[in-house]
Amino acid sequence: LSPVCLGSLRRAASINAEYMGILKVLVTKKVSEKQSLTVDERNLLSVAYKNVVGSKRQSWRTINQGVFETISPEYLQKYREVLEGELEGVCKEAISLLEMMTAIETEQETENQVFLLKMSADYYRYLAEFKEDESNKENAEKFYKNALDLAMTELPETHPTRLGLALNYSVCCYEIMKKQELACQIAKEAFDSAIEKLDTLNDSSYKDSTLIMQLLRDNLTLWSVTENDEGLPTEK
């Protein structure tokens, strides 16, 4: 990873961090007024935090998996520690905002409840990727399970939020919890159930739903080839 690449990643993260700060203020204001975020506001929040965390996770993976003959191990270790500190800070900030959003006593739509539970689970999963604390794994599993239980009773099989949840939960089972059989079961059941109801998809969600179904199938194919494959499963 060259200094130029590192600089580009940091500039991109800085831009997204600005949006993240603005949305943090919005969430705090709305929660203080006991108002839920609109779907657009919620999606902006999700994208802003995901972009910041995504670039840092990619950098962390590159440092851990790459070979850098021209960079000293001491420098790499220091940069890894900086990345982990930044990742932890952003993840905990996102989790704190999500706790605030779910704590307000408003009538939230089921889809919104599932979305927020899934998002909470995602950030605990990100923490579990580099921190040994078992509580992060436990919280990720708890939030994913609660979200899936609710989604399976209240959302259609082809709903993008339900499918995206199954996709990320299965990745968590496979990568973090090392429950490969459960991961395949969750992914396969979600894919098979959606296939059966494919003719019920409306135009607004067709593209999103079929894309996630493809990602579920890709992961199942990857996991069935070999358990020792070094490829990373896809998440949403």
Secondary structure, DSSP 8 states (H G I E B T S, - for coil): --HHHHHHHHHHHHHHHHHHHHHHHHHHHHHHTT----HHHHHHHHHHHHHHHHHHHHHHHHHHH---TTS-HHHHHHHHHHHHHHHHHHHHHHHHHHHHHHHS-----HHHHHHHHHHHHHHHHHHHTT---HHHHHHHHHHHHHHHHHHHHHS-TT-HHHHHHHHHHHHIIIIIS--HHHHHHHHHHHHHHHHHTGGG--HHHHHHHHHHHHHHHHHHHHHHH-TT--------
